[in-house]
């Protein structure tokens, strides 16, 4: 499917980052294992990943997000990113859709103009009070976090317009003030790219990696792309690998393990054309 595709769409969820050493927030157990101070206070992921936290407990909210920002800045993307980049290079078109806010695809060298971060990015900030609806880079903010207490010990970033506290430009739980302009621009580029794919009647494969059903943004995108453009889906997930049709493939493996195995198979022998391949035509 990958060898025969004219266009590759990469759809990545949180499982894509696990092999780079990033924490898995699956359920309270996984989240609290990564943040024991929040476990002690019985604060779960939906409580802290919430705009209310920046009003009620700003040092705790920025302790959590500041730690993540520092972690993502230091994390080296695993070799699976390079494999995907190499596959995409040989195609007529490629695109990335991800619910991850970590910026790992950009760090791995993918073109930022070909990435849609549907939940925003931790590397960008916005005002907590939505004073002007602006978004700016987080590069100037260097968080200092007491990891035992999960609290920010230096000053939080502030809005350059009104001087109030800023927050990450990430879609959170119960979030009515998320500034989606940056995400909207990415989505508009995505629509144009996919329109070009369908106009040229190119064969499309969606490689979905580490995307579960708990927050199904990536799964919805993969399956909508399959319905709309006739794309086939390769779903890589160690637990939730069921696929919507018999033309798709589910692989019950972690992201790096699966990508390495597929790459070995691609490099091991010439690919024969499958007469049953269903492209977007």
C-alpha positions in Angstrom: 0.0 0.0 0.0 2.8 2.4 0.9 4.9 1.5 -2.2 2.0 2.0 -4.6 0.6 5.2 -3.0 1.0 8.5 -4.9 0.3 10.5 -1.7 0.9 9.7 2.0 -1.1 11.2 4.8 0.4 10.7 8.3 -2.2 10.9 11.1 -0.6 10.8 14.5 -1.9 10.6 18.0 -0.2 10.5 21.4 1.2 7.0 20.9 3.6 8.4 18.3 5.7 10.1 21.0 5.9 7.2 23.5 9.0 5.8 21.8 10.7 9.1 22.1 10.3 8.8 25.9 7.2 11.1 26.2 4.7 10.1 28.9 1.4 8.4 28.1 -1.5 10.1 29.8 -3.8 7.1 29.3 -6.1 7.1 32.3 -5.4 8.5 35.7 -2.8 5.9 36.4 -0.6 6.9 33.5 -1.0 10.6 34.2 -0.4 10.4 37.9 2.6 8.2 37.3 4.1 11.1 35.3 3.0 13.8 37.8 3.0 12.3 41.4 2.4 15.8 42.9 -0.9 16.0 41.1 -1.7 12.4 42.1 -1.2 13.4 45.8 -3.6 16.3 45.3 -6.1 14.0 43.4 -5.9 16.4 40.4 -6.6 14.5 37.2 -5.7 15.3 33.6 -9.0 17.0 32.8 -8.7 19.2 35.9 -5.2 20.6 35.1 -5.6 20.6 31.3 -8.3 23.1 31.7 -8.4 26.9 31.3 -9.9 27.2 34.8 -6.7 26.0 36.3 -4.8 29.1 35.0 -7.3 31.3 37.0 -7.6 29.1 40.1 -4.0 27.7 40.4 -1.7 29.4 37.9 1.5 28.2 39.5 0.2 24.6 39.3 -1.1 24.9 35.8 2.1 26.4 34.6 4.0 23.9 36.6 2.3 21.2 34.5 2.6 22.9 31.2 6.0 24.4 31.9 7.4 21.0 32.6 5.9 19.6 29.4 7.2 22.6 27.4 10.7 22.0 28.7 10.4 18.2 28.1 9.3 18.6 24.5 12.1 21.1 23.8 14.6 18.5 25.0 13.1 15.4 23.5 14.8 14.0 20.4 12.2 12.5 17.9 12.7 8.7 17.5 13.9 7.2 14.3 10.4 6.4 13.1 9.9 10.1 12.2 12.9 9.8 9.8 11.4 6.7 8.3 8.1 8.6 7.6 10.0 11.5 6.2 11.9 9.3 3.8 8.7 7.6 2.6 7.0 11.0 2.1 10.0 12.3 0.0 9.3 9.8 -2.7 5.6 10.7 -3.2 3.8 13.3 -5.2 2.2 14.7 -2.1 2.3 14.3 1.7 0.5 15.8 4.7 0.6 15.4 8.5 -2.5 15.6 10.7 -1.8 15.3 14.4 -3.5 15.8 17.8 -0.1 16.1 19.4 0.9 19.5 20.7 4.6 18.7 21.2 6.1 20.0 17.9 8.0 16.8 17.3 7.2 16.6 13.6 8.7 20.1 13.1 11.7 19.1 15.2 12.2 16.0 13.0 12.5 18.3 9.9 9.0 18.1 8.4 7.8 21.2 6.6 5.6 23.3 9.1 3.5 24.3 6.1 2.5 20.7 5.7 1.3 20.0 9.2 -2.1 20.4 10.8 -2.0 20.5 14.7 -5.7 20.1 15.4 -5.3 20.7 19.1 -2.9 23.6 18.8 0.7 23.7 20.0 2.5 24.2 23.4 5.1 26.2 21.5 2.6 29.1 21.1 0.9 31.2 23.7 -2.3 33.2 24.0 -3.9 35.5 26.6 -6.0 33.7 29.3 -8.5 36.5 29.1 -8.8 36.5 25.3 -8.1 40.2 25.2 -7.3 40.5 21.5 -7.4 37.0 20.2 -3.7 37.0 19.3 -1.2 34.0 19.3 2.5 34.3 19.7 5.6 32.2 20.0 6.6 30.7 23.4 10.3 30.7 22.5 11.1 33.6 24.9 9.6 31.8 27.9 12.0 29.5 29.9 10.0 27.7 32.6 11.6 26.9 35.9 9.6 24.1 37.6 9.7 22.5 41.0 9.0 19.0 39.8 8.3 17.6 43.2 5.5 20.1 43.8 4.6 20.5 40.1 4.8 24.3 40.5 6.3 27.1 38.4 8.8 29.0 40.5 9.7 31.8 38.1 7.2 34.3 36.6 4.7 33.0 34.1 4.5 34.4 30.6 2.2 37.4 30.3 0.1 38.8 27.5 2.0 41.6 25.7 -1.2 43.5 25.2 -3.0 43.5 28.6 -0.3 42.2 30.9 -2.3 39.4 32.3 -1.2 35.8 32.5 -0.8 33.9 29.2 -1.5 30.2 28.6 -0.5 27.7 25.9 -2.4 27.9 22.6 -3.8 24.4 23.2 -7.4 23.2 23.0 -8.1 22.2 26.6 -11.1 20.6 28.3 -14.0 23.0 28.7 -12.2 25.6 26.6 -14.3 28.4 25.1 -11.5 30.9 24.7 -9.1 28.8 22.6 -7.7 31.0 19.8 -8.0 28.7 16.8 -6.8 31.1 14.1 -3.4 29.4 13.7 -5.1 25.9 13.6 -7.7 27.3 11.1 -4.9 28.4 8.7 -3.3 25.0 8.9 -6.7 23.4 8.1 -7.2 25.6 5.1 -3.8 24.5 3.7 -4.9 20.9 4.4 -8.1 21.4 2.4 -6.2 22.8 -0.6 -3.6 20.0 -0.5 -6.3 17.3 -0.4 -8.2 19.0 -3.2 -5.1 18.8 -5.3 -4.8 15.1 -4.5 -8.4 14.4 -5.5 -8.1 16.6 -8.6 -5.2 14.5 -9.9 -6.8 11.2 -9.0 -3.8 10.1 -7.0 -3.8 6.9 -4.9 -3.8 7.8 -1.2 -2.7 5.9 1.9 -3.3 7.2 5.5 -0.7 5.9 8.0 -2.4 6.4 11.3 -0.1 6.0 14.3 -0.9 5.8 18.0 -4.3 7.3 17.9 -6.9 5.8 20.2 -10.7 6.1 20.7 -10.7 8.0 24.1 -10.1 11.4 22.3 -10.9 10.3 18.7 -9.8 13.4 16.7 -7.2 11.6 14.7 -9.4 8.5 14.1 -12.2 10.7 12.8 -9.8 12.5 10.4 -8.4 9.1 9.1 -11.8 7.6 8.5 -13.3 10.8 7.0 -10.3 11.0 4.6 -10.9 7.4 3.7 -14.6 8.0 2.9 -14.1 11.2 1.1 -10.9 10.4 -0.9 -11.0 6.6 -1.1 -7.8 6.4 0.9 -6.8 3.1 2.5 -5.8 3.1 6.2 -2.8 1.5 7.9 -3.7 1.7 11.6 -0.7 1.2 14.0 -1.9 0.8 17.5 -0.8 -1.9 20.1 -4.4 -2.1 21.6 -7.0 -0.5 19.4 -6.0 -1.6 15.9 -9.5 -2.5 14.5 -10.0 -1.0 11.0 -13.2 0.2 9.3 -13.0 -2.1 6.2 -11.3 -5.2 4.9 -9.3 -3.0 2.5 -7.5 -1.4 5.5 -4.8 -2.9 7.6 -4.5 -2.9 11.5 -1.1 -3.5 13.0 -1.0 -4.3 16.7 2.4 -2.8 17.5 3.9 0.3 18.9 4.8 3.1 16.5 8.6 2.7 16.2 8.5 -1.1 16.2 5.9 -1.1 13.3 7.6 1.6 11.3 11.0 -0.2 11.5 9.4 -3.5 10.4 7.5 -1.9 7.5 10.6 -0.1 6.4 12.6 -3.3 6.5 9.9 -5.0 4.3 10.0 -2.1 1.8 13.7 -2.3 1.5 14.0 -6.1 1.4 12.3 -6.8 -2.0 10.8 -5.1 -5.0 7.1 -4.2 -4.6 4.7 -5.9 -6.9 1.6 -4.0 -8.0 -1.5 -5.2 -6.2 -4.4 -5.4 -8.8 -6.9 -5.0 -5.9 -5.4 -1.7 -4.8 -8.2 0.8 -4.4 -7.1 4.4 -4.9 -9.1 7.6 -4.8 -10.3 7.0 -8.4 
